Amino acid sequence: MKDQTKDGGVPEQAPYWEGKNYAFFNHKSCEFFPCHKTEDPDNFNCLFCYCPLYALKDKCGGNFVYSKNGIKDCSNCRLPHERKNYGYVVGKFNEILEITKL
């Protein structure tokens, strides 16, 4: 018999990366830690120290603003630094590859 939820449905499986060490890195001894304000430093993911989504401009999905000079300011964004967003970030890699092609 398959594992089922109480309502008879099949339970959702966790993402393949959830709980894996390669999906999370916390560097509290870094001189810049945390680089963004956080209420949960234990779950602050430093894996994407320099956000790979920056190049996606307004399609990154993060909380950013553009300065008067057109510079993208991500200082209020924690998207790549939240443990739960690893899958989102790596899921955008194909888009990044597309914009870097010659």
Steps between C-alpha positions, in 0.01 A plus 500: 500500500630849409560762765199730501386808680189497720291633213605205281747694288865416448726707728723757336864408472762743623720657233807289412733759656318550830719403795811462282819669617583634152181710504592704807811672632511739795817705556447690825872577531492701175581867555184594312260256669218557466519704180123562520278558803361176636299386798624143455882492469510121549311452174681771303642328192838633388526253212405768247715773651491694175153444361500311170155647429631858477554462125132420447419867564129542580431128449702380801198477730670682786427816695708766325480860380685688229690812603470831313811391308343170393700285742317202646494525881436166668578606856143420613492162327549173685373265230831315438578502871197308623558128536165417338590685177788280381273325250371832367852636443639192325176476304590835339841385371369419151370857469841630603668276242270631228586865561874426502506324162676672211 
